[in-house]
């Protein structure tokens, strides 16, 4: 179960009057680089998808806790969830707009990448990943939205967290699992994923949010 402190922190960041300001600035910067004009409706659509990414990250963490509990492996996953919660709750001046949507997206990126790293390590040790689904298929799009320089810094934070003994123990201690945990952060497993929707929407506006094929 996620703490109410975490829930309140995220909801406050999403619902604050100035929550979207830094995110909008980034969108307009991207549009200027691509020489694309953005209407108010265009920006609102991207804002909706950004908010969904944040809310879905909370759902992912909740789903991981539930799945680990059902697999009687909650002790194994607790250090990972605790580390993810600390990402949202601690003060880090390196992350811009800590109290807004842009900052929350950065926090979500770190949390999801940490879970993805643990899942990949479990695959190397056990032959199956910790999670049955990719916890961060959206990573490339988020990097495009926040910028590669900030993305590289966040990747460094993930590497530092993954090197912590408690996290390494979780990643290396999955011998009690008979298979991957079935946890997903998506609102529904039907229809297009967030990644596909954001890529399609960005493409329709002239913003390339994924690598060229």
N, C-alpha and C positions, 0 to 999 in steps of 0.2 A: 504494500500500500504506500503510495506516495504521500509525502507530508503536506499538510494544508499550507504550510509556509511556502513550499514550492508552488503549489497551485495559485495561491494568492499573489505571489511574485510575478508569475507569468500573466495571469489575468489582468493585473494592474498595468503591466507593461503594454498589453494589447489594447486596453480600453482607455488609456490616458488620452486627453485631448490632443496632445502633441505627439502621440505614439508613432505616427507614420512620417513625420517630417524628414528624418534622416534617410528613410527608405525611399521616399519620393525624390530626394536630392540625388540619390544614386541612380534611380531610374531615368531621371532627366539627363544625368551625365552620360549614361549609356546611350540614350536616344540622340544626344548631341554628337557623340562619337560616330554613330551610325547615320547621322543626318536624317533622323526620323522625327516627325512631329507627333507628339503624344497628346491625345485629348483627355479630358477629365475622366471620361468613361474608360479609356485605355488604362490609365493609372489605377483607377478603382478596381479594375479586373485583376491587375497584378497584385494589388494590396490584398484582395480577397484570398488569392492563392498563397501569398506570403503568410497571412494569418493562419490559413489551413495547415501549412507546413509546421508552424509552431504548435498548434493544437494537436496535430497528428503525432508530434514528437512526444508529447505527454501521454498520448494513447499508447505509443510504442513502449514507453517505460512501464506503464501500467500492465500492458499485455505481457511484457517480459517477467514482471513480478508474478503475475497469475500463472503463466506457463511454468516458471521455475518452481512455484509452490506445488502445482499439480504433479510435477515430475519429482517431487521431494528433493529438490536441489536449490531451495531458496538460499541456503547458507552459501552456496557456490556463487550465486549471482548477486547477493547483497552488496559486496564491495564495489561491484560495477555500478549498481543503481545509486549507491551512496556517492560515488565519485561524480556521476552525472548530475545528481542533485546539487552538489557543491559547485559545479560549473555555473549553475543558474543563480545560486545564492551568494557567492563570494563577489567581492569588489575587485575588478581587474581593469586598471586604467588603459591597458593595451587595447581593450575592446571598445570601439566607439559606440555611443548611444546606448549605454547599458540599460537605461530605463525605457527604451522604445523597441519597436518592432525590428529595426535593423540589428540592434544588439542582441535581441532574443534569437534572431536567425543565426547569428554567430554562435551563441550558446548551444542552439539545437545542432548546428553543424558539428561542434566538438563532441557533444553527447552521442550523436549517431555514429560518428567516425570511431569513437572509442568502442562502442558496442560492435561495430563492424570489425575492428582490429581483434577483439576478443574472439569473435565468431570465426575469423580466419585462422587464428591460432588453434582453436579447437579442431578445425578441419585438418590442420597439419598433424595434430596429435592423435585424433580419434578417427579420422577418415570421413567425418561429417561436420558441418559447421554448427556452431552453437544455436543459431536460429535457422529455421527452415526457409525463410525469405530474406532477401538482401535488406538489411536495416537502413541502408543509405544509397539507394539507387539514384537519389536526387543530388548527390554530391557535386557532380560537374556543373549542374545548373546553378546551385547555390554559389559555387566559386565564381561563376560568371556574374552573378548578381552582386556579390560583395567585393569582387576584385581579386586578382591573383596574389597581390602582395599580402593582403590581409588573410587570404586563404592559406598561403604558405605559413604565416605566423600561427594560425589556428592548427594546422597540421603539426607544427612543432609542439604545441601544447598537448595534442593528442599523444605524440610520441613520449613526452615527458610523463604523462599520466599512465601510459601503458607500461612504462618501465618500473612503476611502483610495485613493491613486493606483493601487496594484497591483490592488485589487478593481475599480475603475472600468475599468482596462485590460482585465481579464478580461471584464467585462460588455460593453465596447464593441469587443472584438477578436475577435468570433465569425465573422468573414468567411470563415474557412477551413472552417467547418462547412457541410455540405450539408443538414443537418436536425438536429432535436433529439436529444440523447443519450438513449438508452433506459436509464434508471436508476431503480430503485424501492427504497424502504426497507421494503417489505412482505415478510413471511415468504413469502407466496404471492400470486400474482395471481388466485387463485381464491377465491370466497366474499366475505363482508362485509369491508370495510376496518376498520382500527382505529377510525377516526372513527365509523363506524356502530355498531360493537360498544360503544364507550364511551358513546355517546349513548343507545343502547338500554338498556344496563345501568344507567346513571345514571337514565334515565327510569323504569325498573322500580322503582327505590329511592325515587323521588320527588324526585330531584335534576335540575333542568333544566340540562343542560350545553351546550345550544346555544340560539341566539336563537329566539324564538317565530316561527313562520312568518307 
